């Protein structure tokens, strides 16, 4: 089982006094969200509930070994997801206050949880609405371990978020992010603005005219009221980011 291998890898690394990087990609809660037999029916909340309980238990196993080996304070833990909620029934999840599901660039598909723990270095209990992208993990971890490993001979999409995570600055080092579907640019987020080049609220469906739409995510988190015509400056700003 993956969790057992992860725990064994950590134990072996600590025993051999070797720094380690563990990437533990769980497939839950993608469809079919079927839990291990040990968790079937455990929550009385259906397959989604049981699969969530299994995922939670496996995360706990990794955190427990860090505590047992007394390396909590010297280990960065990042828990984040690559997509929003599942759209297919009967495993459909919830996108909360946002619209859309995974495989869309609606907020419900791309605005996902990111929890980061590093006791003594990252203040506990902080919650932020700043933009952090998964591609930022590489340069951030490189900075955290003091390693100059970020290549200089090519473009690197990630940015170092360590000063932001440590609370040394209030703002993220990222102000924008581009969203693609395959090779097609679909949307750009810049601060609290979201500009769609091909508005497609449902996964697998064709874009919906008018294709270009602009939303302010603070006042309109569900991306329902297009304000592009009232903000003619937006398209040129987004075009520059894409370029």
C-alpha positions as CSV (number, residue, x, y, z in Angstrom):
1,X,0.0,0.0,0.0
2,X,1.2,3.5,-0.9
3,X,1.0,4.8,2.7
4,X,3.0,1.9,4.0
5,X,5.7,2.5,1.4
6,X,5.7,6.3,2.3
7,X,6.2,5.5,6.0
8,X,8.9,3.0,5.3
9,X,10.7,5.5,3.1
10,X,10.7,8.2,5.8
11,X,11.9,5.7,8.5
12,X,14.7,4.5,6.3
13,X,15.8,8.1,5.4
14,X,15.9,9.1,9.0
15,X,17.7,6.0,10.1
16,X,20.3,6.6,7.4
17,X,20.5,10.4,8.3
18,X,19.5,11.4,4.8
19,X,17.4,14.4,3.9
20,X,14.3,13.2,1.9
21,X,11.7,14.4,-0.5
22,X,8.5,12.4,-0.4
23,X,5.9,12.9,-3.2
24,X,2.8,11.0,-2.3
25,X,0.1,11.5,-5.0
26,X,-3.2,10.0,-3.8
27,X,-5.8,9.2,-6.5
28,X,-8.7,10.0,-4.2
29,X,-11.2,11.5,-4.7
30,X,-11.3,11.0,-8.4
31,X,-14.0,8.7,-9.8
32,X,-14.7,6.0,-9.0
33,X,-14.3,7.2,-5.5
34,X,-14.3,3.7,-4.0
35,X,-12.6,3.2,-0.7
36,X,-10.4,0.4,0.4
37,X,-12.6,-2.5,1.9
38,X,-11.4,-1.5,5.4
39,X,-13.3,1.8,4.9
40,X,-16.4,0.7,3.1
41,X,-19.5,1.8,5.0
42,X,-17.4,3.3,7.7
43,X,-18.8,6.8,7.5
44,X,-22.4,6.1,6.5
45,X,-21.9,9.0,4.0
46,X,-21.6,6.9,0.9
47,X,-18.6,6.2,-1.3
48,X,-17.4,9.8,-1.2
49,X,-17.5,9.9,2.6
50,X,-15.7,6.5,2.9
51,X,-13.0,7.6,0.4
52,X,-12.5,10.8,2.3
53,X,-12.0,8.9,5.5
54,X,-9.4,6.7,3.8
55,X,-7.5,9.7,2.5
56,X,-7.6,11.4,5.9
57,X,-6.3,8.2,7.6
58,X,-3.4,7.9,5.1
59,X,-2.4,11.5,5.6
60,X,-2.5,10.9,9.3
61,X,-0.2,7.9,9.0
62,X,2.4,10.1,7.3
63,X,2.0,12.9,9.9
64,X,2.2,10.4,12.7
65,X,5.6,9.0,11.6
66,X,7.0,12.5,11.5
67,X,5.9,13.0,15.1
68,X,7.1,9.6,16.2
69,X,10.5,10.2,14.7
70,X,10.6,13.8,16.2
71,X,11.3,15.5,12.8
72,X,8.1,17.6,12.7
73,X,10.0,20.9,13.1
74,X,12.5,20.0,10.4
75,X,10.0,18.8,7.8
76,X,7.9,20.9,5.4
77,X,4.5,19.3,4.7
78,X,2.4,20.5,1.7
79,X,-1.1,19.1,1.1
80,X,-2.7,20.4,-2.0
81,X,-5.0,19.2,-4.8
82,X,-4.5,19.4,-8.5
83,X,-8.2,19.8,-9.4
84,X,-11.5,20.9,-8.0
85,X,-14.5,18.7,-7.2
86,X,-15.5,15.7,-9.3
87,X,-18.4,16.4,-11.7
88,X,-19.6,12.8,-12.5
89,X,-22.4,11.3,-10.6
90,X,-22.8,9.5,-8.3
91,X,-19.4,10.7,-7.1
92,X,-20.1,14.4,-7.6
93,X,-18.4,16.6,-5.0
94,X,-19.1,20.2,-4.0
95,X,-17.3,23.3,-5.3
96,X,-18.5,25.3,-2.4
97,X,-19.3,29.0,-3.3
98,X,-17.7,28.7,-6.7
99,X,-18.9,27.4,-10.1
100,X,-17.6,24.6,-12.1
101,X,-15.8,21.3,-11.5
102,X,-12.5,19.8,-12.4
103,X,-11.5,19.8,-16.1
104,X,-12.8,23.4,-16.3
105,X,-11.0,26.6,-15.6
106,X,-13.9,27.9,-13.6
107,X,-13.0,28.7,-10.0
108,X,-14.5,25.4,-8.8
109,X,-12.1,23.6,-11.0
110,X,-8.8,25.4,-10.2
111,X,-9.2,27.1,-6.8
112,X,-8.2,24.3,-4.5
113,X,-7.1,23.8,-0.9
114,X,-3.4,24.3,-0.1
115,X,-2.3,23.6,3.4
116,X,1.4,24.0,4.3
117,X,3.0,23.2,7.7
118,X,6.6,23.9,8.9
119,X,6.6,24.4,12.7
120,X,8.7,27.3,13.8
121,X,9.1,28.7,10.3
122,X,5.6,29.0,8.9
123,X,3.2,30.7,11.4
124,X,0.3,28.5,12.3
125,X,-3.4,29.4,11.8
126,X,-2.8,31.8,8.9
127,X,-5.4,31.9,6.1
128,X,-4.8,33.7,2.9
129,X,-6.6,34.4,-0.4
130,X,-3.4,35.2,-2.2
131,X,-2.5,33.3,-5.4
132,X,-0.1,30.4,-5.0
133,X,0.4,27.9,-7.9
134,X,1.7,24.4,-7.7
135,X,4.5,25.2,-10.0
136,X,5.8,27.5,-7.2
137,X,6.6,24.4,-5.1
138,X,9.9,23.7,-6.9
139,X,11.6,27.1,-6.4
140,X,10.1,27.5,-2.9
141,X,11.5,24.2,-1.7
142,X,14.8,25.0,-3.3
143,X,14.9,28.2,-1.3
144,X,13.8,26.5,1.9
145,X,16.7,24.0,1.8
146,X,19.2,26.7,0.7
147,X,19.9,25.0,-2.6
148,X,20.7,26.8,-5.8
149,X,19.1,24.2,-8.0
150,X,16.7,26.3,-10.1
151,X,18.0,26.1,-13.7
152,X,19.2,29.4,-15.3
153,X,19.3,28.1,-18.9
154,X,15.5,27.9,-19.3
155,X,12.2,29.6,-18.3
156,X,10.9,28.5,-14.9
157,X,7.2,29.1,-14.4
158,X,7.3,28.9,-10.6
159,X,8.3,31.7,-8.2
160,X,9.8,31.5,-4.7
161,X,6.9,31.8,-2.2
162,X,9.0,31.2,1.0
163,X,9.0,34.8,2.2
164,X,5.2,34.9,1.9
165,X,4.7,31.6,3.6
166,X,7.0,32.6,6.5
167,X,5.0,35.8,7.0
168,X,7.9,38.1,6.1
169,X,5.6,39.7,3.5
170,X,1.9,40.0,3.3
171,X,1.5,39.4,-0.4
172,X,2.3,36.4,-2.6
173,X,5.1,36.8,-5.1
174,X,2.6,35.7,-7.7
175,X,0.0,38.2,-9.0
176,X,-1.3,36.2,-12.0
177,X,-1.8,32.7,-13.4
178,X,-2.7,31.4,-16.9
179,X,-5.2,28.6,-17.5
180,X,-5.1,26.3,-20.4
181,X,-7.2,23.4,-21.7
182,X,-4.7,21.3,-23.5
183,X,-2.8,23.9,-25.7
184,X,-5.6,26.5,-25.7
185,X,-5.4,29.5,-23.4
186,X,-8.8,29.7,-21.7
187,X,-8.5,32.2,-18.9
188,X,-6.2,34.5,-17.0
189,X,-6.4,35.5,-13.4
190,X,-4.8,38.7,-12.3
191,X,-5.2,39.7,-8.6
192,X,-9.0,39.4,-8.1
193,X,-9.8,39.7,-11.8
194,X,-10.6,36.7,-14.0
195,X,-10.6,37.1,-17.8
196,X,-12.0,34.3,-20.0
197,X,-10.9,34.0,-23.6
198,X,-13.3,31.0,-24.2
199,X,-15.9,30.9,-21.4
200,X,-16.6,27.2,-20.8
201,X,-18.5,26.6,-17.6
202,X,-19.0,22.8,-18.0
203,X,-16.3,20.2,-18.6
204,X,-16.4,18.6,-22.1
205,X,-18.9,21.2,-23.4
206,X,-18.2,23.8,-26.1
207,X,-17.5,27.4,-25.1
208,X,-20.5,29.6,-24.5
209,X,-20.9,32.9,-26.4
210,X,-19.9,35.6,-25.7
211,X,-16.5,33.9,-25.4
212,X,-14.6,36.7,-23.8
213,X,-15.9,37.6,-20.3
214,X,-14.5,39.4,-17.3
215,X,-15.4,38.8,-13.6
216,X,-14.3,40.3,-10.4
217,X,-13.9,37.3,-8.1
218,X,-14.4,39.3,-4.8
219,X,-17.8,40.6,-5.8
220,X,-18.8,37.7,-8.1
221,X,-17.1,34.5,-7.0
222,X,-19.4,32.3,-9.0
223,X,-18.4,34.1,-12.3
224,X,-22.0,35.0,-13.2
225,X,-22.0,38.7,-14.1
226,X,-19.8,39.6,-17.1
227,X,-18.3,43.2,-16.7
228,X,-16.0,43.2,-19.6
229,X,-17.7,46.0,-21.5
230,X,-17.5,48.2,-18.4
231,X,-13.8,47.6,-18.0
232,X,-12.1,48.1,-21.5
233,X,-8.7,48.1,-19.9
234,X,-8.8,44.5,-18.9
235,X,-8.2,42.8,-22.2
236,X,-5.0,44.6,-22.9
237,X,-3.6,43.8,-19.4
238,X,-4.5,40.1,-19.8
239,X,-3.0,40.0,-23.4
240,X,0.3,41.3,-22.0
241,X,0.4,38.6,-19.4
242,X,-0.3,35.9,-22.0
243,X,2.4,37.3,-24.3
